[in-house]
Amino acid sequence: MASIPNLPPGTAPTLALVHPTEQEKQIQFRLNSVEWRGALSPEAYLHREAELSKQELTRDGGITYWILVDTAQHNALNPTSKSRLPLASCETYRKRALVWRDGKVQEIISHGIGSVFCAPHLRKKGYAGRMLQELGTALKTHQTEDKECLFSILYSDIGKKFYAGFGWEPFNSSHVAIPGTASDRAAGELPAAQPLYAEDLQELCELDESLLRKELESRSEGSRIAVALVPDIQTIRWHHVREDFVAAELHGKPPKVKGAIVGSEKGKRAWCYWTRMWGNENPQETKGNTFHILRFVVEENFEGDVATAKAAMLSMAQKEAQEWGLEHVEAWNPSPDTVAAAQKLYPQAEVVDRDTESITCLQWFPEHSGNIAESIDWVSNEKYGWC
């Protein structure tokens, strides 16, 4: 009689993807804080996650928590307990998105997947993979009462292969970085950049969304499908609440400057939003701390040199990075003029193609053949989409 091979626990038919209770959620937060608390203490990390769950982006179902459990184990070992053993966990963020296909722009919802976690003692058993397999199916119809969902995204910190095996294919993941120290190298040739504050951003985000729609609508017939996450105010504020919380913990106050703008006449301006991320618990050290450009925006009738304008904004970013103890300033998937801007301030700057951390990945739900990254354009694939 042929022997039956031992199958990994992650293939068990009794496994199910469910939403955790508050107690189960807190168990996972305490476990995954080792991975994602950065400069925060474990308790501060719990407080930050609670605060982030109350934002306009995340409340009213904007964030959904998921865990993988073994229903048989729960029933057999804990018949009267309401608490289950989470075998793997993650969360998803509902995001507004735009898709251009067949000559039309469609607004849809997308889901960004974050905090994929499996406790060390449960790893290499197939639990994370099973959770992702179940999640990919669930997200196709999750919260689609009003709008269709055509894709989901995630940002891999474990390279390009693992998530690709479950349908999230890696897209271009590059950045350009310059030191987080103020420099006068190009000061004489740069236009004046003015700081942006929280109260300035809503109007600019609305204009930004309008420009993004126009960019997609202008695509020529026969172009590849294009997708873009909407850089709305809810998304930008979420990043800034996260930033403010950590800054208050480390430095006793939140930063006021949230971006920079060049020009004052509507229709002829360029601006950027940014955020600060601290990974070092010592406020006196800069290593592991990054100043991220969330997004660059250039209006249609901007009359100056775009690279020079971006250099002016990056120069202000360097000053802010130095003030707040950040090692370098980074822009994701930079355009040629962003690279040129960085090199005006730091000639050694070059594009770095990431292959292990923050790999942008996308799963396209409609049926397709071939490599999605080669048949779909991810427009404006910048840091603002990260979750």
N, C-alpha and C positions, 0 to 999 in steps of 0.2 A: 504494500500500500504506500503510495507516494506521500511524503511528509508535507505538511502545510507550512510554508515559510512564515517566520515571525514578521508580522507587519508592524511598521512604526505606530506608536500610540496615536499619532496625528491622523491616522486613517480610520479610526474607530467610528462606526456609524452612529454612536450615541453622542458624539460631539455636536454642540450647537452654538451658534452665534447669537448672543442675547445682549440686552442692555443691562448694565450693572445697577445694583442698589447703591445708595449713597455710601453705605459701609464698604461694599466691594470696591467702589471707585476710590475711596480713601486708601484702601489697602494697596491698590496699584500705584497711586500717587507716591506713597511712601517708598515703595520698591523702586519705581523708575526715577525718583529724585536723584539717585546716584548718577544717572545718565544725563539728566537735563536741567538740574538746578543751577549749573554754572557757578556764578559768584555768590549765590544765595545760600543761606542755611537751609536745612531740610524744612523747618517750620515756615520760614519766609517763602519757600517754594510753594508750599501748600496754600498759603495766603494769596500768592500771586495767581495761581491757577484758579482759585475761587474768584478773584477779582476779574480775571480775563473772561470767565464764563458769564459775567453779567453785562458785557458790553453790547452795543447795538448790533455788532456783527454776530454775536454768539447767543444772545438771549432769544427766547421764543422759538427754540428749536434750531437756532443757528449753529449750535455745536451738539453733536451726538456722541455719546460714549458707547463703546462696544467691548464685550469680553467673550472669549471662547470658554465654554464650560463642558464638563462631561455630565450629562443628565443622569446617566446610570450610576455614576459614582456618588453624585449628590443624593439620589434617592436611597441608595444602599447604605451609605455611611452616615448620612445626616438626614434621616427621614423627617425630623421635626424642625430642622434648622432652616432659616431663611437665607443663610449665607452660603455661597458656593465658592469653590476654589477656582479663581481665574487662571486659566492655563496660558492665556495671551490676551493682550488688550491693545486698544488704540482709540482714537477719537477722529471724528470727521467734522469739517467745517463746510457749511453750505455757502457757496460763492456764486455771485452773479457772473455770467460768462457770455461771450459772443462767439458765434460760429458763422463763418462765411462759407457757403457752398452753393453751387448751382446759381451763382449770380446774386444771391440774396444774403442779407445779414439777419440772423435769428438770435434773439436773446434767450438763453437757457439758464438752468442752474448747473453747477458743477459741484463736486465735493473734493475738498483737499484733505488728505489723510495725514494725521500727525501722531507722534508718540507711539509708534508701533513698538511693543515691548513684550518680552518673554523673560521671566525671572531666570537667573543663571542656572538654578537647579532643575529647570524645566526645559532647557534648550536642547537642541539636537534630537528632538523627539517628533518634529513635524508639526508642532502646535501653531507656530507663527504662520507657517505656510498654509495650514488648514484655515486659519482665521482669514487670511487674505483671499483665499479661494472663495470662501463663503461671502466675504465682504464685497468682492468684485461683482458678484451676482446681486447682492442686496442693494448696492448703490444705483443700479440701473433704474430702479423704481422708487428709491427712497426719497420722500418729500416731493414727488412729481405731480402733486395735485393741480398745480397751476402752470408749470413749465416742464418741458422735456429735459432730461439729463442725458447728454451725449458723451461725456467723458469725466474721468476723475484724475486727480494728480497726487503725487507725493514727492518728497525730497529725501533721497536715500543717502544715509551716512555709512552704508556698508557696500559701496561699489555699485556697479551697473548690472550684475548678473542675477542676484537673488530675486529682486522684484520683477525683473523681466520674465522670470519663469512663471509668474502669476498674472502676466498681462500688462504690467506697467513698464512700458519701453522707455529707455533712456533717451533724452533729448540733449541738445547742446548745453553744456554746463561749464561756462568759462567765466573768467573775471579779469579785471585789471585792478591793480592795487598800487597805492602810493603811500609813503610814510605819513603817519599821523602827527607830523610836526610842521609848524608854520614855516613857510619858505617865501622869500621875496624874489625868487629866481625870475619870474615873469611879471612881476608887479607892474612895471611901467607900461606893458602892452595890454593889460587886461581891463575890460570895462568894469564899471562899478556893479557890484552885486549887493543886493539888499537882503536882510534876513526875513524869513517867513515865520510867523507865529501861528499857534493853533487856530486862532480866529480867522486867519487868512485862507485856510485850506479848503473849506467847503466849496466856495465859488470856483477855486482852481480845479478841484476834483471834478466838478460838473463840466467845466470846459474841457478838461482832460478826456473825460468819457466821450464827449461830443467829437473831439478830434480823433479818438480811436475808432469810433464808428465810421467817420468819414474815410479814414485810412482803409478800413476793411471794405467799405462800399466802392472804393476806387479800384479795387483789384480787377484785373482784366479777365475777360471770359476765357475759360480754359485753365485758369490758375488752380493750384492745389488748394484743397480745403485749408482754411485758416481758423485758428482758435485763439482767443484772448480772454484772460481774466479781467474783469472790470476793476480799474483802480479807483473805486468809489471811496467816499469819505469814511464809511464804516470800516473798511479795510485799513486805511491809513491810520485812523484813530486807534484801532486795535494794536497796531505796532507801537504807537506812541504811549498807550497805557502800559504796555509791557515794559517799554523803555523807562517811563516815569517811575514805575514801581521799583525797579532795580536801582535806579539812580538815587531814589530816596533812601533805600536801604544802605547803599554804599557811601553816598555823599551827603545825605541829609536833605537833599532838595532835588526836584525834577528839573531837567533842562528846558529852557524856554524856546530856544531857536530850533525849529522843526524842518527847515529847508532854506533855500536861497532862490532869488529871482533876479534876472537881468532884464532891464527895460521896464517902462511904466505904461506904455500905450497898449491898450487891449488889442490883441491880434498880432502884436509885434514883440512878444516877450518869450523868454525861455526860463524854465524853473525846474527845481528838483525837490523831492521830499527825501528825508533821510531818517535814520534811526541809529541809536547806539546800542551795542550788545557787549556786555561784560562777561568774560569767562573766568577772570582771575579774582579770587576772593580777597586779595590784598589790594586795597584802593591805591596804594603807592606804586604798584607795578602795572605796566601796560601790556605785557605779554599775554596773548590770548583774548585781548579785547579788540573788537572790530567796529569801525564806523561804516555803516552800510548806506549807500545811496539806494533808496527804495525805488526811485523812478526818475528819469529825465523826461521833460516835456518841452517841445519847441512849437510855438504857434506857427500857423501857416504863412503869415506875412513877416516873419522875423527877418530883419534886414542885415544884421551883423554876421560875423563869422561864427558859425555854431561852435566850432572847436574852442575858439577863444572865449566865448560866453560860458561854455561848460568848464573851462579852466578857471574862470573867475569864481564859479560856484564851488569847484573842488578846492580852490584856495581857501574859501571861507570854511569849507568842511574840515580842512587841515587844522585851522585855528580852533575850531570847536573840538576836534579830536584831541588836540594837545591839551586844551583846558580840562577835558573830562577823562584823560588818561587812557586813550585808545591807541593801539599800536599802529594801525594803518586804516586808510580809507579805501573802500572796495566798491566797485560797480560790476554787476553781473551782466553777462552776455553783452559786452559793450559794442556799440556801433563804431565804425571807423573814426568818427569825429570825437567820440568819447575817449578812444585810445589816444588820439592826437592831443586831446585836452590833458590827459594824464601825463603825456610825455613833455608837454610844455612846462609842467611843474617838476617832473621827475623823469629825465631823459631815459633812464634805465627801465622804465615801466614797460611791461609786455603782457600780452594776453596769456593767461594760464588756463589750460584745459583741465578741469578737475576730473579725477577718475575714482575717487573714494568718497568724498564728503559733499553733501548738498547737491546730489545729482538729480536734476529735474526729470521726473518720469511721468508719463501720461498713459492712461488706458482709454482707448477709444471703443465705445460700446457697439456702434453699428458694425455689421459684418464687413470684413475687409480681408484682403490678402496682401502679403508682403510686410515690409517694415513700416510701421506707422510713422516713425521719425523721418522717413524718406518720402512720405506721401502727404504729410500734414505740416503746415507752418504754424509754429507756436509764436504768435506775435506778442511783442512786449513781454518776453519771458525774463522779467526782472525780479528783484528781491521782494517787491511788494506782495507777490503771490505766495511767498513762503509761509508755511504754517507748521 
